[in-house]
Amino acid sequence: MSNVLNASQSNNEERYITGYLAHNRDSFMQLIEGPRAEVEDVYDRIVKDPRHSGIVRILAEKAEARAFPRWSMNYFRVDKNGHNGTMLVRRGDPVDSLMTAEAPRDLIYTFSKFIRQS
């Protein structure tokens, strides 16, 4: 997973894409933000990747501001027992909290609910 995450972070920096990826057992939830064409290209690659299945787009809309303007792609993983979580970041990436206070409340709620699911 760390190889995929490192490649994604490097590619995202070049394309000015930011976001957040959460992993809970066999499920992933991801927010991708940036220029629409770049985000659509990333999403299309994810959909076509045979390692992924059951992909559901929850929302695709223009936002007034980015929720994660300084994260090329942060990653949070819940352990196998569903009790503890681990956030992985690259050297130099800010880690103020799981999500900044400026992040939209509905976004925080959605990711929190996903992370806590058993």
C-alpha positions as CSV (number, residue, x, y, z in Angstrom):
1,M,0.0,0.0,0.0
2,S,2.8,2.4,0.8
3,N,4.2,2.1,-2.8
4,V,0.8,3.1,-4.2
5,L,0.4,5.9,-1.7
6,N,3.9,7.3,-2.5
7,A,3.3,7.2,-6.3
8,S,-0.1,8.8,-5.8
9,Q,1.3,11.6,-3.7
10,S,4.0,12.4,-6.2
11,N,1.6,12.3,-9.1
12,N,-0.9,14.4,-7.2
13,E,1.6,17.1,-6.4
14,E,2.5,17.5,-10.1
15,R,-1.2,17.8,-11.0
16,Y,-2.1,20.1,-8.1
17,I,-4.5,17.4,-6.7
18,T,-5.1,17.1,-3.0
19,G,-7.2,14.8,-1.0
20,Y,-7.7,12.1,1.7
21,L,-7.9,8.3,1.6
22,A,-9.3,6.3,4.4
23,H,-9.0,2.5,4.6
24,N,-11.3,0.4,6.9
25,R,-10.7,-3.3,6.5
26,D,-11.6,-4.1,2.8
27,S,-13.2,-0.8,2.0
28,F,-11.7,2.6,1.0
29,M,-13.2,6.0,0.9
30,Q,-11.4,8.8,-1.0
31,L,-11.8,12.5,-1.5
32,I,-10.0,13.9,-4.6
33,E,-9.9,17.6,-5.1
34,G,-8.3,19.8,-7.8
35,P,-8.9,21.0,-11.4
36,R,-11.9,19.1,-12.7
37,A,-10.1,17.6,-15.7
38,E,-7.3,16.3,-13.5
39,V,-9.7,14.8,-10.9
40,E,-11.8,13.2,-13.7
41,D,-8.6,11.6,-15.1
42,V,-7.6,10.2,-11.7
43,Y,-11.1,8.9,-11.1
44,D,-11.2,7.2,-14.6
45,R,-7.8,5.5,-13.9
46,I,-9.2,4.3,-10.5
47,V,-12.3,2.9,-12.1
48,K,-10.3,1.1,-14.9
49,D,-7.8,-0.4,-12.4
50,P,-8.6,-4.1,-12.0
51,R,-7.5,-4.0,-8.4
52,H,-10.6,-2.0,-7.5
53,S,-14.2,-3.2,-7.5
54,G,-17.5,-1.9,-6.3
55,I,-16.6,1.8,-6.9
56,V,-19.3,4.3,-6.1
57,R,-19.1,8.0,-6.7
58,I,-20.9,9.7,-3.9
59,L,-20.5,13.3,-5.0
60,A,-18.9,15.3,-7.7
61,E,-19.3,19.0,-7.3
62,K,-17.4,22.3,-7.4
63,A,-16.3,23.5,-4.0
64,E,-15.6,27.0,-2.8
65,A,-12.4,25.9,-1.2
66,R,-10.3,22.7,-0.8
67,A,-10.9,20.7,2.4
68,F,-7.2,19.5,2.3
69,P,-5.2,22.2,0.5
70,R,-1.9,21.1,1.9
71,W,-2.2,17.3,1.6
72,S,-1.1,15.7,-1.7
73,M,-3.0,12.6,-0.4
74,N,-3.1,11.8,3.2
75,Y,-4.0,8.3,4.3
76,F,-5.7,6.9,7.4
77,R,-6.0,3.1,8.1
78,V,-8.1,1.4,10.7
79,D,-6.5,-1.7,12.2
80,K,-7.9,-5.2,11.6
81,N,-9.8,-5.1,14.9
82,G,-11.4,-1.8,14.1
83,H,-10.1,-0.2,17.3
84,N,-7.0,1.9,16.4
85,G,-6.1,3.9,13.4
86,T,-2.9,5.0,11.8
87,M,-2.3,8.1,9.7
88,L,0.5,7.9,7.2
89,V,2.1,11.1,5.9
90,R,5.2,12.0,4.0
91,R,8.0,13.9,5.5
92,G,7.1,17.6,5.5
93,D,3.4,17.1,5.1
94,P,1.4,18.9,7.9
95,V,-0.5,16.8,10.4
96,D,-2.5,19.1,12.5
97,S,-5.3,16.6,13.2
98,L,-7.3,14.0,11.3
99,M,-9.1,16.9,9.5
100,T,-8.6,20.6,9.9
101,A,-11.2,22.7,11.6
102,E,-11.9,24.4,8.3
103,A,-13.0,21.1,6.6
104,P,-16.8,21.1,6.0
105,R,-18.7,19.5,8.8
106,D,-20.5,17.0,6.5
107,L,-17.2,15.8,5.2
108,I,-15.8,15.3,8.7
109,Y,-19.0,13.4,9.6
110,T,-18.9,11.2,6.5
111,F,-15.3,10.2,6.9
112,S,-15.7,9.7,10.7
113,K,-18.7,7.5,10.1
114,F,-16.7,5.4,7.6
115,I,-13.7,5.1,9.9
116,R,-15.9,3.9,12.8
117,Q,-17.9,1.3,10.8
118,S,-17.4,-2.2,11.9
